[in-house]
Amino acid sequence: MIQNMMMNMIVIGISSVAVGVAVSTFKHYYEKYAEIDDMKNIGIQEVVLVTETTEVGE
């Protein structure tokens, strides 16, 4: 039982480190190679409303 718990802790620890390395690597290379337009407004979308009004006669 203790061996299973220790193995689970080791597996979870190694998995956490691997995920952290993957995220860090992605962020590093994204910032290094992404174009300026891709890096602007991360998480914010620009919304442009275009309206055209027409009078409808009855």
PyMOL Python script that loads the backbone (N, CA, C, O; Angstrom):
from pymol import cmd

cmd.read_pdbstr("""\
ATOM      1  N   MET A   1       0.822  -1.192   0.000  1.00  0.00           N
ATOM      2  CA  MET A   1       0.000   0.000   0.000  1.00  0.00           C
ATOM      3  C   MET A   1       0.865   1.255   0.000  1.00  0.00           C
ATOM      4  O   MET A   1       0.606   2.198  -0.748  1.00  0.00           O
ATOM      5  N   ILE A   2       1.881   1.259   0.833  1.00  0.00           N
ATOM      6  CA  ILE A   2       2.769   2.421   0.881  1.00  0.00           C
ATOM      7  C   ILE A   2       3.535   2.537  -0.431  1.00  0.00           C
ATOM      8  O   ILE A   2       3.798   3.642  -0.906  1.00  0.00           O
ATOM      9  N   GLN A   3       3.895   1.389  -1.020  1.00  0.00           N
ATOM     10  CA  GLN A   3       4.598   1.421  -2.298  1.00  0.00           C
ATOM     11  C   GLN A   3       3.725   2.020  -3.394  1.00  0.00           C
ATOM     12  O   GLN A   3       4.207   2.794  -4.221  1.00  0.00           O
ATOM     13  N   ASN A   4       2.444   1.666  -3.404  1.00  0.00           N
ATOM     14  CA  ASN A   4       1.529   2.218  -4.397  1.00  0.00           C
ATOM     15  C   ASN A   4       1.387   3.729  -4.241  1.00  0.00           C
ATOM     16  O   ASN A   4       1.359   4.470  -5.224  1.00  0.00           O
ATOM     17  N   MET A   5       1.299   4.173  -2.986  1.00  0.00           N
ATOM     18  CA  MET A   5       1.170   5.601  -2.728  1.00  0.00           C
ATOM     19  C   MET A   5       2.433   6.345  -3.163  1.00  0.00           C
ATOM     20  O   MET A   5       2.344   7.420  -3.755  1.00  0.00           O
ATOM     21  N   MET A   6       3.588   5.790  -2.878  1.00  0.00           N
ATOM     22  CA  MET A   6       4.852   6.417  -3.281  1.00  0.00           C
ATOM     23  C   MET A   6       4.974   6.467  -4.803  1.00  0.00           C
ATOM     24  O   MET A   6       5.406   7.475  -5.362  1.00  0.00           O
ATOM     25  N   MET A   7       4.595   5.385  -5.464  1.00  0.00           N
ATOM     26  CA  MET A   7       4.665   5.359  -6.928  1.00  0.00           C
ATOM     27  C   MET A   7       3.703   6.384  -7.531  1.00  0.00           C
ATOM     28  O   MET A   7       4.043   7.064  -8.499  1.00  0.00           O
ATOM     29  N   ASN A   8       2.503   6.492  -6.958  1.00  0.00           N
ATOM     30  CA  ASN A   8       1.554   7.491  -7.443  1.00  0.00           C
ATOM     31  C   ASN A   8       2.103   8.898  -7.271  1.00  0.00           C
ATOM     32  O   ASN A   8       1.961   9.733  -8.164  1.00  0.00           O
ATOM     33  N   MET A   9       2.727   9.169  -6.134  1.00  0.00           N
ATOM     34  CA  MET A   9       3.299  10.494  -5.897  1.00  0.00           C
ATOM     35  C   MET A   9       4.432  10.788  -6.879  1.00  0.00           C
ATOM     36  O   MET A   9       4.550  11.910  -7.372  1.00  0.00           O
ATOM     37  N   ILE A  10       5.257   9.793  -7.163  1.00  0.00           N
ATOM     38  CA  ILE A  10       6.353   9.987  -8.114  1.00  0.00           C
ATOM     39  C   ILE A  10       5.809  10.227  -9.518  1.00  0.00           C
ATOM     40  O   ILE A  10       6.286  11.114 -10.226  1.00  0.00           O
ATOM     41  N   VAL A  11       4.819   9.446  -9.922  1.00  0.00           N
ATOM     42  CA  VAL A  11       4.225   9.609 -11.254  1.00  0.00           C
ATOM     43  C   VAL A  11       3.566  10.979 -11.382  1.00  0.00           C
ATOM     44  O   VAL A  11       3.732  11.650 -12.400  1.00  0.00           O
ATOM     45  N   ILE A  12       2.829  11.397 -10.371  1.00  0.00           N
ATOM     46  CA  ILE A  12       2.181  12.713 -10.403  1.00  0.00           C
ATOM     47  C   ILE A  12       3.229  13.818 -10.442  1.00  0.00           C
ATOM     48  O   ILE A  12       3.058  14.802 -11.161  1.00  0.00           O
ATOM     49  N   GLY A  13       4.303  13.675  -9.687  1.00  0.00           N
ATOM     50  CA  GLY A  13       5.370  14.674  -9.690  1.00  0.00           C
ATOM     51  C   GLY A  13       6.046  14.791 -11.037  1.00  0.00           C
ATOM     52  O   GLY A  13       6.259  15.900 -11.528  1.00  0.00           O
ATOM     53  N   ILE A  14       6.388  13.662 -11.647  1.00  0.00           N
ATOM     54  CA  ILE A  14       7.027  13.680 -12.964  1.00  0.00           C
ATOM     55  C   ILE A  14       6.081  14.245 -14.014  1.00  0.00           C
ATOM     56  O   ILE A  14       6.507  14.998 -14.890  1.00  0.00           O
ATOM     57  N   SER A  15       4.804  13.891 -13.934  1.00  0.00           N
ATOM     58  CA  SER A  15       3.811  14.422 -14.883  1.00  0.00           C
ATOM     59  C   SER A  15       3.682  15.930 -14.733  1.00  0.00           C
ATOM     60  O   SER A  15       3.597  16.645 -15.731  1.00  0.00           O
ATOM     61  N   SER A  16       3.666  16.418 -13.513  1.00  0.00           N
ATOM     62  CA  SER A  16       3.549  17.860 -13.281  1.00  0.00           C
ATOM     63  C   SER A  16       4.745  18.608 -13.845  1.00  0.00           C
ATOM     64  O   SER A  16       4.585  19.668 -14.450  1.00  0.00           O
ATOM     65  N   VAL A  17       5.927  18.075 -13.656  1.00  0.00           N
ATOM     66  CA  VAL A  17       7.128  18.712 -14.205  1.00  0.00           C
ATOM     67  C   VAL A  17       7.078  18.713 -15.730  1.00  0.00           C
ATOM     68  O   VAL A  17       7.427  19.713 -16.358  1.00  0.00           O
ATOM     69  N   ALA A  18       6.648  17.609 -16.330  1.00  0.00           N
ATOM     70  CA  ALA A  18       6.567  17.519 -17.790  1.00  0.00           C
ATOM     71  C   ALA A  18       5.567  18.528 -18.354  1.00  0.00           C
ATOM     72  O   ALA A  18       5.833  19.165 -19.372  1.00  0.00           O
ATOM     73  N   VAL A  19       4.423  18.672 -17.694  1.00  0.00           N
ATOM     74  CA  VAL A  19       3.421  19.647 -18.147  1.00  0.00           C
ATOM     75  C   VAL A  19       3.974  21.071 -17.999  1.00  0.00           C
ATOM     76  O   VAL A  19       3.771  21.906 -18.881  1.00  0.00           O
ATOM     77  N   GLY A  20       4.656  21.346 -16.913  1.00  0.00           N
ATOM     78  CA  GLY A  20       5.251  22.663 -16.712  1.00  0.00           C
ATOM     79  C   GLY A  20       6.288  22.992 -17.767  1.00  0.00           C
ATOM     80  O   GLY A  20       6.340  24.118 -18.261  1.00  0.00           O
ATOM     81  N   VAL A  21       7.114  22.018 -18.114  1.00  0.00           N
ATOM     82  CA  VAL A  21       8.125  22.229 -19.155  1.00  0.00           C
ATOM     83  C   VAL A  21       7.447  22.488 -20.499  1.00  0.00           C
ATOM     84  O   VAL A  21       7.889  23.356 -21.251  1.00  0.00           O
ATOM     85  N   ALA A  22       6.387  21.753 -20.809  1.00  0.00           N
ATOM     86  CA  ALA A  22       5.686  21.930 -22.079  1.00  0.00           C
ATOM     87  C   ALA A  22       5.061  23.324 -22.174  1.00  0.00           C
ATOM     88  O   ALA A  22       5.166  23.980 -23.210  1.00  0.00           O
ATOM     89  N   VAL A  23       4.421  23.773 -21.114  1.00  0.00           N
ATOM     90  CA  VAL A  23       3.790  25.097 -21.115  1.00  0.00           C
ATOM     91  C   VAL A  23       4.848  26.185 -21.228  1.00  0.00           C
ATOM     92  O   VAL A  23       4.682  27.135 -21.994  1.00  0.00           O
ATOM     93  N   SER A  24       5.920  26.057 -20.483  1.00  0.00           N
ATOM     94  CA  SER A  24       6.988  27.047 -20.519  1.00  0.00           C
ATOM     95  C   SER A  24       7.632  27.119 -21.903  1.00  0.00           C
ATOM     96  O   SER A  24       7.921  28.206 -22.403  1.00  0.00           O
ATOM     97  N   THR A  25       7.852  25.966 -22.512  1.00  0.00           N
ATOM     98  CA  THR A  25       8.445  25.935 -23.851  1.00  0.00           C
ATOM     99  C   THR A  25       7.518  26.580 -24.866  1.00  0.00           C
ATOM    100  O   THR A  25       7.965  27.353 -25.712  1.00  0.00           O
ATOM    101  N   PHE A  26       6.218  26.267 -24.788  1.00  0.00           N
ATOM    102  CA  PHE A  26       5.266  26.872 -25.716  1.00  0.00           C
ATOM    103  C   PHE A  26       5.266  28.388 -25.578  1.00  0.00           C
ATOM    104  O   PHE A  26       5.323  29.098 -26.582  1.00  0.00           O
ATOM    105  N   LYS A  27       5.204  28.894 -24.350  1.00  0.00           N
ATOM    106  CA  LYS A  27       5.183  30.339 -24.139  1.00  0.00           C
ATOM    107  C   LYS A  27       6.454  30.985 -24.678  1.00  0.00           C
ATOM    108  O   LYS A  27       6.396  32.041 -25.307  1.00  0.00           O
ATOM    109  N   HIS A  28       7.599  30.356 -24.433  1.00  0.00           N
ATOM    110  CA  HIS A  28       8.875  30.910 -24.892  1.00  0.00           C
ATOM    111  C   HIS A  28       8.903  31.024 -26.413  1.00  0.00           C
ATOM    112  O   HIS A  28       9.210  32.087 -26.952  1.00  0.00           O
ATOM    113  N   TYR A  29       8.583  29.933 -27.104  1.00  0.00           N
ATOM    114  CA  TYR A  29       8.658  29.956 -28.554  1.00  0.00           C
ATOM    115  C   TYR A  29       7.532  30.774 -29.172  1.00  0.00           C
ATOM    116  O   TYR A  29       7.716  31.342 -30.249  1.00  0.00           O
ATOM    117  N   TYR A  30       6.376  30.852 -28.525  1.00  0.00           N
ATOM    118  CA  TYR A  30       5.299  31.701 -29.041  1.00  0.00           C
ATOM    119  C   TYR A  30       5.723  33.156 -29.014  1.00  0.00           C
ATOM    120  O   TYR A  30       5.525  33.880 -29.990  1.00  0.00           O
ATOM    121  N   GLU A  31       6.308  33.593 -27.896  1.00  0.00           N
ATOM    122  CA  GLU A  31       6.758  34.976 -27.804  1.00  0.00           C
ATOM    123  C   GLU A  31       7.924  35.246 -28.745  1.00  0.00           C
ATOM    124  O   GLU A  31       8.080  36.370 -29.223  1.00  0.00           O
ATOM    125  N   LYS A  32       8.735  34.249 -29.015  1.00  0.00           N
ATOM    126  CA  LYS A  32       9.915  34.434 -29.871  1.00  0.00           C
ATOM    127  C   LYS A  32       9.536  34.508 -31.346  1.00  0.00           C
ATOM    128  O   LYS A  32      10.101  35.313 -32.087  1.00  0.00           O
ATOM    129  N   TYR A  33       8.588  33.677 -31.785  1.00  0.00           N
ATOM    130  CA  TYR A  33       8.305  33.563 -33.210  1.00  0.00           C
ATOM    131  C   TYR A  33       6.948  34.110 -33.646  1.00  0.00           C
ATOM    132  O   TYR A  33       6.682  34.162 -34.847  1.00  0.00           O
ATOM    133  N   ALA A  34       6.100  34.509 -32.741  1.00  0.00           N
ATOM    134  CA  ALA A  34       4.782  35.015 -33.140  1.00  0.00           C
ATOM    135  C   ALA A  34       4.923  36.413 -33.728  1.00  0.00           C
ATOM    136  O   ALA A  34       5.818  37.174 -33.362  1.00  0.00           O
ATOM    137  N   GLU A  35       4.033  36.727 -34.633  1.00  0.00           N
ATOM    138  CA  GLU A  35       4.029  38.068 -35.212  1.00  0.00           C
ATOM    139  C   GLU A  35       3.421  39.031 -34.202  1.00  0.00           C
ATOM    140  O   GLU A  35       2.725  38.631 -33.268  1.00  0.00           O
ATOM    141  N   ILE A  36       3.701  40.298 -34.416  1.00  0.00           N
ATOM    142  CA  ILE A  36       3.231  41.323 -33.477  1.00  0.00           C
ATOM    143  C   ILE A  36       1.707  41.314 -33.388  1.00  0.00           C
ATOM    144  O   ILE A  36       1.155  41.470 -32.298  1.00  0.00           O
ATOM    145  N   ASP A  37       1.016  41.133 -34.519  1.00  0.00           N
ATOM    146  CA  ASP A  37      -0.454  41.137 -34.500  1.00  0.00           C
ATOM    147  C   ASP A  37      -1.009  40.003 -33.653  1.00  0.00           C
ATOM    148  O   ASP A  37      -2.062  40.149 -33.032  1.00  0.00           O
ATOM    149  N   ASP A  38      -0.311  38.876 -33.623  1.00  0.00           N
ATOM    150  CA  ASP A  38      -0.782  37.735 -32.829  1.00  0.00           C
ATOM    151  C   ASP A  38      -0.612  37.978 -31.340  1.00  0.00           C
ATOM    152  O   ASP A  38      -1.348  37.408 -30.534  1.00  0.00           O
ATOM    153  N   MET A  39       0.346  38.815 -30.961  1.00  0.00           N
ATOM    154  CA  MET A  39       0.634  39.017 -29.548  1.00  0.00           C
ATOM    155  C   MET A  39      -0.170  40.170 -28.947  1.00  0.00           C
ATOM    156  O   MET A  39      -0.207  40.329 -27.727  1.00  0.00           O
ATOM    157  N   LYS A  40      -0.809  40.970 -29.790  1.00  0.00           N
ATOM    158  CA  LYS A  40      -1.621  42.073 -29.274  1.00  0.00           C
ATOM    159  C   LYS A  40      -2.940  41.556 -28.730  1.00  0.00           C
ATOM    160  O   LYS A  40      -3.515  40.608 -29.265  1.00  0.00           O
ATOM    161  N   ASN A  41      -3.406  42.177 -27.679  1.00  0.00           N
ATOM    162  CA  ASN A  41      -4.747  41.905 -27.146  1.00  0.00           C
ATOM    163  C   ASN A  41      -4.998  40.428 -26.901  1.00  0.00           C
ATOM    164  O   ASN A  41      -5.997  39.883 -27.370  1.00  0.00           O
ATOM    165  N   ILE A  42      -4.120  39.785 -26.185  1.00  0.00           N
ATOM    166  CA  ILE A  42      -4.324  38.376 -25.887  1.00  0.00           C
ATOM    167  C   ILE A  42      -5.538  38.245 -24.965  1.00  0.00           C
ATOM    168  O   ILE A  42      -5.562  38.815 -23.874  1.00  0.00           O
ATOM    169  N   GLY A  43      -6.519  37.509 -25.402  1.00  0.00           N
ATOM    170  CA  GLY A  43      -7.715  37.301 -24.610  1.00  0.00           C
ATOM    171  C   GLY A  43      -8.782  38.360 -24.820  1.00  0.00           C
ATOM    172  O   GLY A  43      -9.882  38.247 -24.278  1.00  0.00           O
ATOM    173  N   ILE A  44      -8.473  39.385 -25.597  1.00  0.00           N
ATOM    174  CA  ILE A  44      -9.446  40.450 -25.850  1.00  0.00           C
ATOM    175  C   ILE A  44      -9.695  40.487 -27.353  1.00  0.00           C
ATOM    176  O   ILE A  44      -8.753  40.516 -28.145  1.00  0.00           O
ATOM    177  N   GLN A  45     -10.935  40.485 -27.732  1.00  0.00           N
ATOM    178  CA  GLN A  45     -11.269  40.544 -29.146  1.00  0.00           C
ATOM    179  C   GLN A  45     -11.734  41.941 -29.489  1.00  0.00           C
ATOM    180  O   GLN A  45     -12.407  42.600 -28.695  1.00  0.00           O
ATOM    181  N   GLU A  46     -11.371  42.384 -30.669  1.00  0.00           N
ATOM    182  CA  GLU A  46     -11.806  43.691 -31.142  1.00  0.00           C
ATOM    183  C   GLU A  46     -13.122  43.503 -31.886  1.00  0.00           C
ATOM    184  O   GLU A  46     -13.225  42.668 -32.785  1.00  0.00           O
ATOM    185  N   VAL A  47     -14.103  44.270 -31.511  1.00  0.00           N
ATOM    186  CA  VAL A  47     -15.418  44.177 -32.133  1.00  0.00           C
ATOM    187  C   VAL A  47     -15.720  45.510 -32.804  1.00  0.00           C
ATOM    188  O   VAL A  47     -15.684  46.563 -32.168  1.00  0.00           O
ATOM    189  N   VAL A  48     -16.018  45.450 -34.092  1.00  0.00           N
ATOM    190  CA  VAL A  48     -16.356  46.644 -34.851  1.00  0.00           C
ATOM    191  C   VAL A  48     -17.792  46.485 -35.326  1.00  0.00           C
ATOM    192  O   VAL A  48     -18.124  45.533 -36.034  1.00  0.00           O
ATOM    193  N   LEU A  49     -18.629  47.414 -34.934  1.00  0.00           N
ATOM    194  CA  LEU A  49     -20.032  47.369 -35.337  1.00  0.00           C
ATOM    195  C   LEU A  49     -20.239  48.292 -36.534  1.00  0.00           C
ATOM    196  O   LEU A  49     -19.888  49.472 -36.499  1.00  0.00           O
ATOM    197  N   VAL A  50     -20.797  47.748 -37.555  1.00  0.00           N
ATOM    198  CA  VAL A  50     -21.100  48.527 -38.744  1.00  0.00           C
ATOM    199  C   VAL A  50     -22.609  48.466 -38.920  1.00  0.00           C
ATOM    200  O   VAL A  50     -23.193  47.390 -39.047  1.00  0.00           O
ATOM    201  N   THR A  51     -23.219  49.623 -38.924  1.00  0.00           N
ATOM    202  CA  THR A  51     -24.670  49.643 -39.073  1.00  0.00           C
ATOM    203  C   THR A  51     -25.046  50.461 -40.286  1.00  0.00           C
ATOM    204  O   THR A  51     -24.398  51.453 -40.620  1.00  0.00           O
ATOM    205  N   GLU A  52     -26.084  50.035 -40.924  1.00  0.00           N
ATOM    206  CA  GLU A  52     -26.612  50.751 -42.055  1.00  0.00           C
ATOM    207  C   GLU A  52     -28.100  50.941 -41.827  1.00  0.00           C
ATOM    208  O   GLU A  52     -28.849  49.968 -41.728  1.00  0.00           O
ATOM    209  N   THR A  53     -28.515  52.149 -41.746  1.00  0.00           N
ATOM    210  CA  THR A  53     -29.929  52.392 -41.462  1.00  0.00           C
ATOM    211  C   THR A  53     -30.636  52.747 -42.768  1.00  0.00           C
ATOM    212  O   THR A  53     -30.163  53.568 -43.554  1.00  0.00           O
ATOM    213  N   THR A  54     -31.749  52.122 -42.965  1.00  0.00           N
ATOM    214  CA  THR A  54     -32.571  52.426 -44.140  1.00  0.00           C
ATOM    215  C   THR A  54     -33.987  52.692 -43.664  1.00  0.00           C
ATOM    216  O   THR A  54     -34.507  52.013 -42.778  1.00  0.00           O
ATOM    217  N   GLU A  55     -34.576  53.664 -44.256  1.00  0.00           N
ATOM    218  CA  GLU A  55     -35.958  54.005 -43.940  1.00  0.00           C
ATOM    219  C   GLU A  55     -36.873  53.114 -44.767  1.00  0.00           C
ATOM    220  O   GLU A  55     -36.738  53.031 -45.988  1.00  0.00           O
ATOM    221  N   VAL A  56     -37.799  52.454 -44.098  1.00  0.00           N
ATOM    222  CA  VAL A  56     -38.757  51.600 -44.783  1.00  0.00           C
ATOM    223  C   VAL A  56     -40.102  52.294 -44.741  1.00  0.00           C
ATOM    224  O   VAL A  56     -40.659  52.542 -43.672  1.00  0.00           O
ATOM    225  N   GLY A  57     -40.617  52.607 -45.928  1.00  0.00           N
ATOM    226  CA  GLY A  57     -41.911  53.267 -45.998  1.00  0.00           C
ATOM    227  C   GLY A  57     -43.046  52.241 -46.048  1.00  0.00           C
ATOM    228  O   GLY A  57     -42.939  51.184 -46.668  1.00  0.00           O
ATOM    229  N   GLU A  58     -44.127  52.600 -45.371  1.00  0.00           N
ATOM    230  CA  GLU A  58     -45.258  51.654 -45.366  1.00  0.00           C
ATOM    231  C   GLU A  58     -46.297  52.085 -46.336  1.00  0.00           C
ATOM    232  O   GLU A  58     -47.323  51.420 -46.476  1.00  0.00           O
TER     233      GLU A  58
END
""", "prot")
cmd.dss("prot")
cmd.show_as("cartoon", "prot")
cmd.util.cbc("prot")
cmd.orient("prot")
